[in-house]
Amino acid sequence: MSGNEIDSCLQTVPAPLRDEVGAHWKAFSEALAESGAPASIDAALLPELCRVWVASDFVARHCARDPALLRGLIDSGDLHQAYAADTLAARVQVALADSKDPAQLGAALRRLRRREMVRIAWRDIAGHADLWQTTADLSALAEACIRGALARLHDWQQAEWGVPTGAVSGEPQQLVVLGMGKLGAHELNFSSDIDLIFAFPEPGQTQGAAKTRSNEEFFTRLGRELIRALDENTAEGFVFRVDMRLRPFGNSGALALNFEAMENYYQVHGRDWERYALIKARPVAGRLEDGERLMAMLRPFVYRRYLDYGAFAQLREMKAMVAAEVRRKGMADN
């Protein structure tokens, strides 16, 4: 990798952006030398690197800040290959393996997220992944982070508070996380929030600790810890912004409800927009068979047996509201 090769590559960059990409390259080269990592990058990769750095300041900045990140992506071949279905889950497990507390878990998640976002953005810009693969990869990353964080946080809280147990079944309970909106539909983009709803199968109490707490207390606290692990903006950034406003009663509602309370809410209070929102819902974390059971309980609300003219009028009204909001935000061309 000679200076002439780099200069030749930079000449392909549009003139207004050439200095900026050159500055990123200088910072990258200096950080690479300081790190002691191999200093060479295959000359054949340079045109692709320039193309990606021109298009994404995010990728360029993180490569310059942490050259080992790019070196690892190149050496692993991850920039030029799609992941197998279970790869991200395995990577999250490895990343979180040494976490001893929520602070360490949050830092590990942010490091993993940074690597994977650079990888996904690079593959998108370089043409190695199409739109559908990119949105699927972003959704899979969010799902893997939620699952990995929830599993560790549940174990830590259970060790402190005891095992949440169903009053009827006598079985240990787990939090079910429903992915809504773009996450539920595998359509996340790079700037998407993740819309979530928390639920648990049965009311009951914890067992095995000095102080007994209700399952609602247990899962409310667990939900808050999960949101903090994902959403808190630390020195290393955030993992994903979390939006809980789609839950029953919105911001004024309980953070986590049991399945029966969820079913009663939608049958008694459910509004049309909530019916349409649930079309994209799917379980993304927790015991997934419990999540599927919850979705089966909600199906009669989501898919009514009969439609009337009022339903079509409500759809038209909702479409008009969406269009008005788009105009208000100046996004009419999006």
Sine and cosine of phi, psi and omega as CSV:
sin_phi,cos_phi,sin_psi,cos_psi,sin_omega,cos_omega
0.00,0.00,0.99,-0.14,-0.07,-1.00
-1.00,-0.09,0.27,-0.96,0.06,-1.00
-0.88,0.47,-0.56,0.83,0.02,-1.00
-0.90,0.44,-0.63,0.78,0.01,-1.00
-0.90,0.43,-0.66,0.75,0.00,-1.00
-0.92,0.38,-0.70,0.71,0.02,-1.00
-0.88,0.48,-0.65,0.76,0.02,-1.00
-0.89,0.45,-0.65,0.76,0.03,-1.00
-0.90,0.43,-0.69,0.72,-0.03,-1.00
-0.90,0.43,-0.45,0.89,0.02,-1.00
-0.92,0.39,-0.31,0.95,0.04,-1.00
-0.99,0.15,-0.19,0.98,-0.02,-1.00
-0.99,0.14,0.68,-0.73,0.06,-1.00
-0.79,0.62,0.68,-0.73,-0.12,-0.99
-0.78,0.62,-0.68,0.73,-0.03,-1.00
-0.90,0.45,-0.34,0.94,-0.06,-1.00
-0.96,-0.28,-0.07,1.00,-0.15,-0.99
-0.90,0.45,-0.69,0.73,-0.03,-1.00
-0.90,0.44,-0.65,0.76,-0.02,-1.00
-0.91,0.42,-0.72,0.70,0.02,-1.00
-0.91,0.42,-0.61,0.79,0.06,-1.00
-0.88,0.47,-0.64,0.77,0.03,-1.00
-0.91,0.42,-0.65,0.76,0.07,-1.00
-0.88,0.48,-0.67,0.74,-0.01,-1.00
-0.90,0.43,-0.65,0.76,0.02,-1.00
-0.89,0.46,-0.72,0.69,0.01,-1.00
-0.90,0.43,-0.64,0.77,0.03,-1.00
-0.89,0.46,-0.73,0.68,-0.04,-1.00
-0.89,0.46,-0.67,0.74,0.00,-1.00
-0.92,0.40,-0.68,0.73,0.01,-1.00
-0.92,0.39,-0.59,0.81,0.03,-1.00
-0.90,0.44,-0.69,0.73,0.02,-1.00
-0.90,0.44,-0.67,0.75,0.00,-1.00
-0.91,0.41,-0.53,0.85,-0.06,-1.00
-0.97,0.25,-0.33,0.94,-0.05,-1.00
0.99,0.17,0.09,1.00,0.03,-1.00
-0.96,0.27,0.35,-0.93,0.05,-1.00
-0.78,0.62,0.75,-0.66,-0.16,-0.99
-1.00,0.09,-0.21,0.98,-0.10,-0.99
-1.00,-0.06,0.59,-0.81,0.17,-0.99
-0.81,-0.58,0.71,-0.70,-0.04,-1.00
-0.78,0.62,0.81,-0.59,-0.02,-1.00
-0.85,0.53,-0.48,0.88,0.00,-1.00
-0.91,0.41,-0.37,0.93,0.00,-1.00
-1.00,0.07,-0.26,0.96,-0.11,-0.99
-0.87,0.49,-0.70,0.71,0.02,-1.00
-0.86,0.50,-0.62,0.79,0.03,-1.00
-0.92,0.38,-0.67,0.74,0.03,-1.00
-0.86,0.52,-0.73,0.69,0.00,-1.00
-0.88,0.47,-0.67,0.74,-0.02,-1.00
-0.88,0.47,-0.67,0.75,-0.02,-1.00
-0.94,0.34,-0.69,0.72,-0.03,-1.00
-0.92,0.39,-0.53,0.85,0.08,-1.00
-0.89,0.45,-0.66,0.75,-0.11,-0.99
-0.99,0.14,-0.42,0.91,-0.11,-0.99
-0.69,-0.72,0.96,-0.27,0.10,-0.99
-0.91,0.41,-0.52,0.85,0.03,-1.00
-0.86,0.52,-0.77,0.64,-0.01,-1.00
-0.90,0.43,-0.72,0.70,-0.04,-1.00
-0.87,0.49,-0.72,0.70,-0.03,-1.00
-0.89,0.46,-0.68,0.73,-0.05,-1.00
-0.96,0.29,-0.54,0.84,0.09,-1.00
-0.92,0.40,-0.66,0.75,0.00,-1.00
-0.93,0.36,-0.60,0.80,-0.02,-1.00
-0.96,0.29,-0.56,0.83,-0.08,-1.00
-0.68,-0.74,0.99,0.16,-0.05,-1.00
-0.86,0.52,-0.47,0.88,0.01,-1.00
-0.89,0.45,-0.47,0.88,0.03,-1.00
-0.88,0.47,-0.78,0.62,0.01,-1.00
-0.91,0.41,-0.66,0.75,0.01,-1.00
-0.85,0.53,-0.68,0.73,0.01,-1.00
-0.91,0.42,-0.64,0.77,0.02,-1.00
-0.92,0.40,-0.62,0.79,0.02,-1.00
-0.93,0.37,-0.76,0.65,-0.08,-1.00
-0.91,0.42,-0.54,0.84,-0.02,-1.00
-0.98,0.20,-0.28,0.96,-0.09,-1.00
0.98,0.20,0.13,0.99,-0.10,-0.99
-0.94,0.35,-0.32,0.95,0.04,-1.00
-0.94,0.33,-0.36,0.93,-0.14,-0.99
-0.86,-0.51,0.31,0.95,0.04,-1.00
-0.59,-0.81,0.54,-0.84,0.08,-1.00
-0.98,0.18,0.52,-0.85,0.04,-1.00
-0.98,0.22,0.52,-0.85,0.21,-0.98
-0.94,0.35,0.26,-0.97,-0.14,-0.99
-0.85,0.52,-0.58,0.82,-0.10,-1.00
-0.98,-0.18,0.10,0.99,-0.09,-1.00
-0.90,0.43,-0.73,0.68,-0.06,-1.00
-0.90,0.43,-0.66,0.75,0.03,-1.00
-0.86,0.50,-0.67,0.74,0.02,-1.00
-0.91,0.42,-0.65,0.76,0.00,-1.00
-0.91,0.41,-0.62,0.78,0.04,-1.00
-0.90,0.44,-0.69,0.73,0.01,-1.00
-0.86,0.51,-0.69,0.73,0.03,-1.00
-0.90,0.43,-0.70,0.71,-0.05,-1.00
-0.88,0.47,-0.56,0.83,-0.08,-1.00
-1.00,-0.09,-0.04,1.00,-0.16,-0.99
-0.85,0.53,-0.60,0.80,-0.07,-1.00
-0.99,-0.10,0.10,1.00,-0.02,-1.00
-0.95,0.31,0.79,-0.61,-0.02,-1.00
-0.96,-0.28,-0.21,0.98,-0.02,-1.00
-0.39,-0.92,0.16,-0.99,-0.04,-1.00
-0.85,0.53,-0.55,0.84,0.00,-1.00
-0.91,0.42,-0.70,0.71,0.03,-1.00
-0.92,0.40,-0.62,0.78,0.03,-1.00
-0.88,0.48,-0.71,0.71,0.00,-1.00
-0.88,0.47,-0.66,0.75,0.01,-1.00
-0.91,0.42,-0.66,0.75,0.00,-1.00
-0.91,0.42,-0.65,0.76,0.03,-1.00
-0.89,0.46,-0.64,0.77,-0.03,-1.00
-0.93,0.36,-0.61,0.79,0.06,-1.00
-0.90,0.43,-0.69,0.72,0.03,-1.00
-0.89,0.45,-0.71,0.70,-0.01,-1.00
-0.86,0.51,-0.66,0.75,0.00,-1.00
-0.88,0.48,-0.73,0.69,0.01,-1.00
-0.87,0.49,-0.74,0.67,-0.10,-0.99
-0.95,0.31,-0.54,0.84,0.06,-1.00
-0.93,0.37,-0.62,0.78,0.09,-1.00
-0.88,0.47,-0.71,0.70,0.00,-1.00
-0.86,0.50,-0.74,0.67,-0.06,-1.00
-0.91,0.41,-0.68,0.73,0.01,-1.00
-0.90,0.43,-0.67,0.74,0.00,-1.00
-0.87,0.50,-0.74,0.67,-0.04,-1.00
-0.90,0.44,-0.59,0.81,0.02,-1.00
-0.92,0.40,-0.78,0.62,-0.07,-1.00
-0.93,0.38,-0.63,0.78,-0.04,-1.00
-0.97,0.23,-0.13,0.99,0.03,-1.00
1.00,0.09,0.27,0.96,0.03,-1.00
-1.00,0.09,-0.22,0.98,0.02,-1.00
-0.64,-0.76,0.64,-0.77,0.04,-1.00
-1.00,0.07,-0.02,-1.00,-0.05,-1.00
-0.85,0.53,-0.68,0.73,-0.08,-1.00
-0.93,0.37,-0.62,0.78,0.06,-1.00
-0.92,0.40,-0.62,0.79,-0.02,-1.00
-0.91,0.41,-0.74,0.67,0.00,-1.00
-0.92,0.39,-0.57,0.82,0.06,-1.00
-0.91,0.41,-0.64,0.76,0.02,-1.00
-0.91,0.42,-0.68,0.74,0.03,-1.00
-0.90,0.44,-0.65,0.76,0.02,-1.00
-0.92,0.39,-0.65,0.76,0.02,-1.00
-0.91,0.42,-0.60,0.80,0.05,-1.00
-0.89,0.45,-0.73,0.69,0.02,-1.00
-0.87,0.49,-0.71,0.70,-0.02,-1.00
-0.88,0.48,-0.70,0.72,-0.01,-1.00
-0.90,0.43,-0.63,0.77,0.03,-1.00
-0.91,0.41,-0.67,0.74,0.02,-1.00
-0.89,0.46,-0.74,0.67,-0.04,-1.00
-0.89,0.46,-0.73,0.68,-0.03,-1.00
-0.90,0.44,-0.71,0.71,0.00,-1.00
-0.91,0.42,-0.69,0.72,-0.04,-1.00
-0.88,0.47,-0.67,0.74,-0.03,-1.00
-0.88,0.47,-0.71,0.70,-0.01,-1.00
-0.93,0.37,-0.71,0.71,-0.02,-1.00
-0.89,0.45,-0.63,0.78,0.04,-1.00
-0.88,0.48,-0.72,0.69,-0.02,-1.00
-0.88,0.47,-0.69,0.72,0.00,-1.00
-0.90,0.43,-0.69,0.73,-0.03,-1.00
-0.94,0.34,-0.59,0.81,0.02,-1.00
-0.90,0.43,-0.60,0.80,0.05,-1.00
-0.90,0.44,-0.49,0.87,-0.03,-1.00
-1.00,-0.01,-0.66,0.75,-0.16,-0.99
-0.96,-0.27,-0.16,0.99,-0.08,-1.00
1.00,-0.09,0.05,-1.00,-0.10,-0.99
-1.00,-0.02,0.87,-0.50,0.08,-1.00
-0.92,0.38,0.80,-0.60,-0.16,-0.99
-0.79,-0.61,0.68,-0.73,0.00,-1.00
-0.94,0.35,0.72,-0.70,-0.03,-1.00
-0.92,0.40,-0.52,0.85,-0.04,-1.00
-1.00,-0.03,-0.78,0.62,-0.09,-1.00
-0.99,0.17,-0.44,0.90,-0.11,-0.99
0.95,0.31,0.21,0.98,-0.05,-1.00
-0.99,-0.12,0.53,-0.85,0.10,-0.99
-0.86,0.52,0.59,-0.81,-0.06,-1.00
-0.94,-0.33,0.47,-0.88,0.09,-1.00
-0.75,-0.66,0.47,-0.88,0.07,-1.00
-0.95,0.31,0.70,-0.72,0.12,-0.99
-0.97,-0.25,0.76,-0.65,0.03,-1.00
-0.93,-0.36,0.86,-0.51,0.09,-1.00
-1.00,-0.09,0.77,-0.64,0.14,-0.99
-1.00,0.00,0.76,-0.64,-0.04,-1.00
-0.92,-0.40,0.14,-0.99,0.14,-0.99
0.83,0.56,-0.73,-0.69,-0.07,-1.00
-0.90,0.45,-0.60,0.80,0.04,-1.00
-0.91,0.41,-0.71,0.70,0.01,-1.00
-0.87,0.49,-0.53,0.85,-0.04,-1.00
-1.00,-0.09,0.14,0.99,-0.04,-1.00
0.87,0.49,0.62,0.78,-0.10,-0.99
-0.84,-0.55,0.39,0.92,-0.01,-1.00
-0.87,0.50,0.60,-0.80,0.19,-0.98
-0.92,-0.39,-0.05,-1.00,-0.14,-0.99
-0.92,0.39,-0.38,0.92,-0.04,-1.00
-0.95,-0.32,0.16,0.99,-0.10,-1.00
-0.95,0.31,0.64,-0.77,0.34,-0.94
-0.96,0.29,0.24,-0.97,0.19,-0.98
-0.93,-0.36,0.84,-0.54,0.02,-1.00
-1.00,-0.02,0.84,-0.54,-0.08,-1.00
-0.79,-0.62,0.43,-0.90,0.19,-0.98
-0.75,-0.66,0.70,-0.71,0.01,-1.00
-0.97,-0.26,0.63,-0.77,0.06,-1.00
-0.48,-0.88,0.28,-0.96,0.08,-1.00
-0.58,-0.81,0.47,-0.88,-0.20,-0.98
-0.89,0.46,-0.75,0.66,-0.16,-0.99
-0.69,-0.73,0.50,-0.87,0.24,-0.97
-0.93,0.37,0.27,-0.96,-0.02,-1.00
0.34,-0.94,-0.35,-0.94,-0.03,-1.00
-0.67,-0.74,0.30,-0.95,0.06,-1.00
-0.98,0.20,0.46,-0.89,0.03,-1.00
-0.74,-0.67,0.56,-0.83,0.10,-1.00
0.99,-0.14,0.07,1.00,0.04,-1.00
-0.85,-0.52,0.26,-0.96,-0.05,-1.00
-0.89,0.46,-0.59,0.81,-0.01,-1.00
-0.91,-0.41,0.75,-0.66,0.03,-1.00
-1.00,0.06,0.69,-0.73,0.06,-1.00
-0.77,-0.64,0.42,-0.91,0.04,-1.00
-0.95,0.31,0.41,-0.91,0.07,-1.00
-0.87,0.50,-0.57,0.82,0.02,-1.00
-0.89,0.46,-0.68,0.74,0.06,-1.00
-0.88,0.47,-0.70,0.72,-0.04,-1.00
-0.86,0.51,-0.77,0.64,-0.11,-0.99
-0.98,0.20,-0.41,0.91,0.11,-0.99
-0.92,0.40,-0.72,0.70,0.04,-1.00
-0.91,0.42,-0.67,0.74,0.02,-1.00
-0.87,0.49,-0.67,0.74,0.03,-1.00
-0.88,0.48,-0.66,0.75,0.02,-1.00
-0.89,0.45,-0.66,0.75,0.01,-1.00
-0.91,0.42,-0.61,0.79,0.03,-1.00
-0.91,0.42,-0.69,0.72,0.04,-1.00
-0.87,0.49,-0.70,0.72,-0.01,-1.00
-0.89,0.46,-0.66,0.75,-0.02,-1.00
-0.88,0.47,-0.57,0.82,-0.07,-1.00
-1.00,-0.03,-0.61,0.79,-0.27,-0.96
-0.98,-0.20,-0.43,0.90,-0.10,-1.00
-0.88,0.47,0.73,-0.68,-0.02,-1.00
-1.00,-0.04,0.99,-0.16,-0.03,-1.00
-0.99,-0.16,-0.12,-0.99,0.05,-1.00
-0.88,0.48,-0.40,0.92,0.01,-1.00
-0.99,-0.14,0.19,0.98,0.02,-1.00
1.00,0.01,-0.38,-0.93,0.03,-1.00
-0.84,-0.54,0.16,-0.99,0.05,-1.00
-1.00,-0.03,-0.90,0.44,0.15,-0.99
-0.58,-0.82,0.61,-0.79,0.14,-0.99
-0.95,0.31,0.72,-0.70,-0.09,-1.00
-0.94,-0.33,0.75,-0.66,0.04,-1.00
-0.87,-0.49,0.87,-0.49,-0.03,-1.00
-0.96,-0.29,0.22,0.98,-0.13,-0.99
-0.95,0.30,-0.21,0.98,0.01,-1.00
-0.99,0.11,-0.04,1.00,-0.01,-1.00
-0.95,0.32,0.28,-0.96,0.03,-1.00
-0.80,0.60,0.76,-0.65,-0.04,-1.00
0.91,0.41,0.20,0.98,0.11,-0.99
0.86,0.51,-0.61,-0.79,-0.07,-1.00
-0.90,0.44,-0.35,0.94,0.00,-1.00
-1.00,0.02,-0.09,1.00,-0.04,-1.00
-1.00,0.01,0.21,-0.98,0.07,-1.00
-0.88,0.47,0.55,-0.84,-0.02,-1.00
-0.94,0.35,-0.54,0.84,0.01,-1.00
-0.64,-0.77,0.73,-0.68,0.03,-1.00
-0.86,-0.51,0.45,-0.89,0.12,-0.99
-0.97,0.23,0.28,-0.96,-0.13,-0.99
-0.85,0.52,-0.67,0.74,-0.03,-1.00
-0.90,0.44,-0.66,0.75,0.03,-1.00
-0.90,0.43,-0.61,0.79,0.06,-1.00
-0.89,0.46,-0.74,0.67,-0.02,-1.00
-0.87,0.49,-0.70,0.71,-0.01,-1.00
-0.89,0.46,-0.65,0.76,-0.01,-1.00
-0.86,0.52,-0.78,0.63,-0.08,-1.00
-0.93,0.37,-0.56,0.83,0.01,-1.00
-0.95,0.32,-0.54,0.84,-0.06,-1.00
-1.00,-0.10,-0.69,0.73,-0.15,-0.99
-0.92,-0.39,-0.16,0.99,-0.13,-0.99
-0.85,0.53,0.73,-0.68,0.00,-1.00
-0.98,-0.20,0.25,-0.97,-0.09,-1.00
-0.87,0.49,-0.64,0.76,-0.02,-1.00
-0.90,0.43,-0.51,0.86,0.04,-1.00
-0.94,0.34,-0.56,0.83,0.07,-1.00
-0.88,0.48,-0.71,0.71,-0.03,-1.00
-0.94,0.33,-0.58,0.82,0.02,-1.00
-0.89,0.45,-0.59,0.81,-0.04,-1.00
-0.95,0.30,-0.23,0.97,0.04,-1.00
-0.86,0.50,-0.59,0.81,-0.03,-1.00
-1.00,-0.02,-0.06,1.00,-0.09,-1.00
-0.93,0.36,0.57,-0.82,0.11,-0.99
-0.40,-0.91,0.48,-0.88,0.07,-1.00
-0.93,0.36,0.75,-0.66,0.01,-1.00
-0.87,-0.49,-0.24,0.97,-0.01,-1.00
-0.38,-0.93,0.28,-0.96,-0.11,-0.99
1.00,-0.01,-0.27,-0.96,0.05,-1.00
-0.97,0.23,0.96,-0.29,-0.20,-0.98
-0.91,0.41,-0.50,0.87,0.05,-1.00
-0.91,0.41,-0.54,0.84,0.11,-0.99
-0.91,0.42,-0.65,0.76,0.03,-1.00
-0.88,0.47,-0.64,0.77,0.03,-1.00
-0.92,0.40,-0.57,0.82,0.05,-1.00
-0.91,0.42,-0.65,0.76,0.05,-1.00
-0.89,0.46,-0.69,0.72,0.00,-1.00
-0.88,0.47,-0.59,0.81,0.04,-1.00
-0.91,0.41,-0.59,0.81,0.04,-1.00
-0.92,0.40,-0.55,0.84,-0.05,-1.00
-1.00,0.04,-0.20,0.98,-0.09,-1.00
-0.84,0.54,-0.66,0.75,0.02,-1.00
-0.87,0.50,-0.50,0.87,0.07,-1.00
-0.96,0.26,-0.67,0.74,-0.07,-1.00
-0.93,0.36,-0.73,0.69,-0.07,-1.00
-0.92,-0.40,1.00,0.01,-0.02,-1.00
-0.92,0.39,0.49,-0.87,-0.01,-1.00
-0.92,0.39,-0.57,0.82,-0.04,-1.00
-0.78,-0.63,0.55,-0.83,0.13,-0.99
-0.93,-0.36,0.54,-0.84,0.07,-1.00
-0.81,-0.59,0.05,-1.00,-0.03,-1.00
-0.90,0.45,-0.45,0.89,0.03,-1.00
-0.88,0.47,-0.59,0.81,0.01,-1.00
-0.89,0.45,-0.66,0.75,0.02,-1.00
-0.92,0.39,-0.61,0.79,0.04,-1.00
-0.90,0.44,-0.63,0.78,0.01,-1.00
-0.92,0.39,-0.60,0.80,0.06,-1.00
-0.90,0.44,-0.67,0.74,0.03,-1.00
-0.89,0.45,-0.66,0.75,0.01,-1.00
-0.89,0.45,-0.68,0.73,0.01,-1.00
-0.91,0.42,-0.66,0.75,0.03,-1.00
-0.88,0.47,-0.64,0.76,0.02,-1.00
-0.90,0.43,-0.61,0.79,0.02,-1.00
-0.91,0.41,-0.66,0.75,0.03,-1.00
-0.89,0.45,-0.71,0.71,0.00,-1.00
-0.88,0.47,-0.64,0.77,0.01,-1.00
-0.91,0.43,-0.63,0.77,0.01,-1.00
-0.92,0.39,-0.63,0.78,0.05,-1.00
-0.88,0.48,-0.71,0.71,0.02,-1.00
-0.90,0.44,-0.64,0.77,-0.03,-1.00
-0.88,0.47,-0.60,0.80,-0.04,-1.00
-1.00,0.03,0.05,1.00,0.03,-1.00
0.93,0.36,0.54,0.84,-0.04,-1.00
-0.93,-0.38,0.46,0.89,-0.10,-0.99
-0.88,0.47,-0.42,0.91,-0.02,-1.00
-1.00,-0.03,-0.04,1.00,-0.02,-1.00
-0.97,0.26,0.00,0.00,0.00,0.00
